[in-house]
Amino acid sequence: MSIDWEVADAAMWRSRREYLRPVKNIDPIRVEDLLGVDEQKAGLLRNTERFVNGKPANNALLWGSRGTGKSSLIKAVFNEFRQQGLRLIEIEKNDLLYLPEIVDEIREAEYRFIIYCDDLSFEEGESSYKALKSVLEGSIELPPDNVLIYATSNRRHLMPESMADNVNSSIINGELHYADAIEEKISLSDRFGLWLSFYPVNQTQYLAMIDHYFADFKGDRATLHAEALRFCQSKGGARSGRTAKQFYNSYYLEV
């Protein structure tokens, strides 16, 4: 099933039927909705603008703590440029073996595509990352200039790291030479030219997010903040944009 990209701005890969399903109801999140990630926003916006304008740009890996806005930023940046011919394809990690076929289908299209993979990481023994490596840089065929990979992960190097990996590393003439196991793990993440790191926000930033969501709130702000902090503690103390949004979803009608 071929997609009319003039009509569809985004699609999701469905492996059971092996086709791209057009997305009709796209998440409308905007860049200005994201707080506490100004440097990350600037970096991904700049990279994507270069890409849309036909200039050299990098595949991007957004890594760091859960709930800190990695996925939201990719969707928001897409919304920023979709009217300029940017298209988005979402694929799950377990379907990466289909990635070369997806790229083949769009490499001659007139639009520019971000292929988006959320929560990307691999366990020991998994091999699906090899298809990703091939599309990024590892084939005899040059990657198409109308396709970039944007991925999110909780792991900087996408694969589990252990102390055992360091056993065979060595210092030669004052330089660190990694063991083969480490080289294999770094070689994948190294193919992403843009790394953007995300960290938990502090209390002041968290409450600023609360105020952003409750911009029209007419009640006592101190009480609202206290409830928001209690909600955060009930979530294990994880201060993040995700927690702020969940608090809003739970309390906006009650306050």
Buried (B, 14 or more C-beta within 10 A) or exposed (E): EEBEBEEBBBBBBBEEEEBBBBBEEBEEBEBEBBBBBEEBBEBBBEBBBEBBEEEEBBBBBBBBBEBBBBBBBBBBBBBBBBEEBBBBBBBBBEBBEBBBEBBEBBBEBEBBBBBBBBBBBBEEEEEBBBBBBBBBBBEEEEBBEBBBBBBBBBBBBBBEBEEEBBEEBEEEEEEEEBBEBBEBBBBBBBBBBBBBBBEBBEEEBBBBBBBBBBEEBEEEEEEBBEBBBEBBEEBEEBBBBBBBBBBBEEBEEEB
